Amino acid sequence: MFNAVIKKEWIKIKYFIYALSLFSVVIVSYFWYNLNFEFATIEPKSMMWYRFAHLEQKPYYECLYFFLLIGVVVSLAQFIPERIRNRIKIITHLPLSLKSALIIHLAVGFVFIIIVSSFLSLFIISIILFYYPIEILSVVVKDLFFFFLGTLIVYLGISSAIIDKSPLIGGIKFFVSILAIFTFFKIRFELLDLGFLFVIVVLFFVVLDSFYSIKEQRLQSNIFKISVFVSLLFIVFTTFNIYQNKYATTFSKYYIFYSPTLKEFVFQKNFGDHRFEYTSQSGTKFDQKGYESTLPFVYWRDLDIQSLLPLDIDDEIFDKQIIQNSRLSFSYEPKYLIKKELELYPLINPQTTLGMIRFPSEALVFSDTKVRIYDSDHDHSEEGSEEDLNNELQTLLKAFGVTSPIKQIYGKATNMKPYDLGYFIIDNKYRLFNLNRADDILNLKELKSPDIKLAHIEISENRQKKLGGYAIDEKSNFYIIDYETLEFKEVKLENFDHKTMRLQLYSDPKYYLIRYDDGTNYYARVFDKEFNFIDGIVVQ
Amino acid sequence: MQNNIIQIQNLTHYYGKKKIYENLNLFIKEGTVFGILGKNGVGKSTLINILMGYIKPKSGECLILGEASHSLSPDAKKDIALLHEGFVAYDYMSIEEYEKFFAPFYDRWNSSIFYDLVDLMGLDYSQKLSTLSFGQKSQVVLGAIFAQDAKLLILDDYSMGLDAGYRRLFIDYLKDYINKRKKTVLITSHTMNDLDGLIDEFVIVQKGGIIHQDTMANFNADKSSTFEDKFLDFVGKY
């Protein structure tokens, strides 16, 4: 019987499958041509790797549309003719249970979808692996798997809408399916997205409900109703998350600064719609001009234009150069904790004889089992620098006893900086290492960090060469990193929670100001240039 | 004693406020050729659709082969050969493919019956149903109905779209088919002449429900007028 249905469905939709297959060849060819063009024209080629790993520019992302199209086409080709010509009644009268009759027909649709999707996926994977390091495979397979889930959701959702006897209920099913599909337009799929497997199971029963409707029945099971409700919640939750990630704007209710002239905090309260109030910690109200006058290190440009520089504060003279050179800011947001899908980092290689750091053709790639260097410009048919570099790296890793898998890698993966501090690596035993390359020589050293489990490190290669960045441990303790020694110094931040709060660190000629908030409580703490605590405030 | 193959009890159905049937009771015995007669649009197909579970009546009960009509078991469906109104068929299949599709579903499938009917029209088996005339297609569909060797044949408006020649071909074949086998047939039609000599019992349906139920023997006892004239006396000429 299954064979009979396969043959029947094949006869009906074979031309659509041929067209989809042909179209997929066109899509794959176009994809290959485009990718080849990108790699042929970019210099170095590792820039494309960098784009993938750090800018999440996935060259195959547009193929998602074609995956969804497969689901749409198979669904329309299979069920529209049956619905319009009333042949759906023939299916319901086949000597099978309604459930079996539907399962067979959907299984046939699944088989066709799997064939076309697999064909497409295999080509995409083959092409990608030709241009990218092998470590990318897991990311590509994961993405294509979710693309495939999207195809199944479209297929089941549209099928349920077509089959349903009631135009109203069919319309609702169609609308919800479309909503579910919007959730697939995301650049990165996560573990939570496996919830779509549950949605697919529920969607099968939604199609069954539509099929039952032909015989004036509906699925009455409470488990079905609850599952539909849970699926809807999941879809709405996922859609909301996507909306937030894409379109949500951050809003700061307070901009808190420390006035070097008043020796107290002043803040600009933001009511939205460009309405502000300016106040000091002691309750003094200001107009905008008065407020700005309390913050000469922030609005120093105005003072410079008005020829009011240099400043004399506490018998210290601050000219334009001093103010300018002292300025530095770090920021932190909980989203910084999200690990990269592909742990690939350009192996920066500053040369003492060159003024600018060039973007390197070599990249460090971290996997669960090893650390490896790939050279995008290296011809793999010949022996050469890539192998030598890898041997050098492996010797260093072995000498220092670095254990895989590497838990976390931090560092600024860009050449748009004056210096390079390299990468900070936490190995499987929570030991911290600094790996860098300069003048073609790889350097590795173990760093002494407090006995802590690090949650995040932010590196800053700045011209001041005083602060190398900051670190946060799992208990939300905050540390600044000395640029020269790379040692950690703890800075007490009352009530700071790195999982929910954002943070900014500002430097001026006299102070370091650290602000952090969770959107409700706004904290600010000011320190002298040796990070000795001076004052703190919290406003709501 | 003959069993009731179809039992309709206290069936009431409305389309909105329009009454179609009210408290309809109908029992069709095994081996009977039963006609539901009436003009177009009076609810013959509605009754078949209710009977096959495609329309849910407001109230009442329909049993076919002892099972509730809206939830027939696969075994019961094997014993009910159903002709859907309008000769609904897989037009994209060839005659041969059509036969091969249905064959595995029915234990008693008889290919020779199917091809006998197809051969009467001298058709090439590789011809797609979509390329056949409506009359030719109807015979292929009916061939698949007969080949099922079902206990009950439900033929919804077999005459729709067929010219007199194809109707005659079908009726003759049907008569021959049921003469050789013990079958129950439920047939709906608005064309009366063809059914004379075929059906054993019938109901005449008019808007609002059944207006007359009789056996053919009793109905034809009065020789003063033809079957069709008597029928028209019930339903009106227009």
Interface residues (C-beta under 8 A of the other chain):
Chain A: M1 N3 A4 K7 K8 I11 K12 P81 R85 N86 R87 K89 I90 T92 H93 L94 P95 L96 S97 S100 I214 K215 E216 Q217
Chain B: M52 G53 Y54 I55 K56 H70 S71 S73 P74 D75 K77 K78 I80 L82 H84 G86 V88 A89 Y90 D91 Y92 M93 E97 K100 F101 F102 A103 P104 F105 Y106
